[in-house]
Amino acid sequence: MQSLPDALCYLNGEYLPLNQAKVSVLDRGFIFGDGVYEVIPVYGRRLFRFEEHMARLQRSLAKIRLPNPHSEAEWLERCRALSTAQAAPDQLVYLQVTRGVALREHAMPADIEPTVFMMCNPMKPATPEQRHRGVACVTARDFRWERGDIKSTSLLGAVLARQISADKGAVETIMFRESDNGLKYLTEASASNVWIVHEGALLGPPKSELLLEGIRVELLRELCEEEGIAYNLKPITEAEVLAADEVLLSSATKEVLPVTLIDGEPVGHGALRGKPGPVYARLYEAYQRAKLQQSI
């Protein structure tokens, strides 16, 4: 059994060591996964795109009919208090809001206090080797529920999807849903958004209830505009992913990361086949500049 660290966390109005934090077994987050969460990167103890994360938190809360328990200023104060208390300058702030404690009943109970939990973990970025050589992914049918737009704590589908790639020594599982026309369309990976490059343009799947609107969706649009790279969100078939010039992952921890192997086959064409491509290189450098400019 792993021992819990004694790092500072926040639980329902109190700062305390993580190994002393406890919630009721009747918390609906524990019983039903009835809650939402956010993960905010911290670089040099400064929060990256904090307002965008708060906006997504509010969207998720509204979609499960749960009032936001704190103002943006209160969230910021708590995020800063926790990140300041940690040893590592680069971190991830995890915050979670569940509906609270009630007797087990599927219908949403009225007038209960939400449970608010927050903690920080050291950032575990991609390695220099992964950035130099790219990473391997596998593909799978997207078998998760159809409300991927909610950043829900109900993550069993994502856990099962990620284990598919973990079992094969790959970094991510890229998923597709079959449409009425018989074609399989890209949704996302188990814990990342997925992008392809075609003829110099960065392409991603359109916003929908089937996938989470990652914070980097808008960020990459901004970076493409800065770099003069064409950008478009459109339905992308499995065949288009497998024939792409480049494939990229984006997430809070991966930032933007090149995929150079899918289901054992190299990505790309010609001299760049199986290697990180030029669009990735430009977006990665632009991302590093954004980290300095967009952190508070």
Beta strands, then each sheet from edge to edge (+ up, - down):
strand 1: 8-11
strand 2: 14-17
strand 3: 35-43
strand 4: 46-47
strand 5: 91-98
strand 6: 115-122
strand 7: 135-141
strand 8: 172-178
strand 9: 184-189
strand 10: 193-198
strand 11: 201-204
strand 12: 231-233
strand 13: 246-251
strand 14: 255-262
strand 15: 265-266
sheet 1: 2+ 1- 6+ 5- 3+ 4-
sheet 2: 9+ 8- 7- 14- 13+ 10- 11+ 12+
sheet 3: 9+ 8- 7- 14- 15+
end
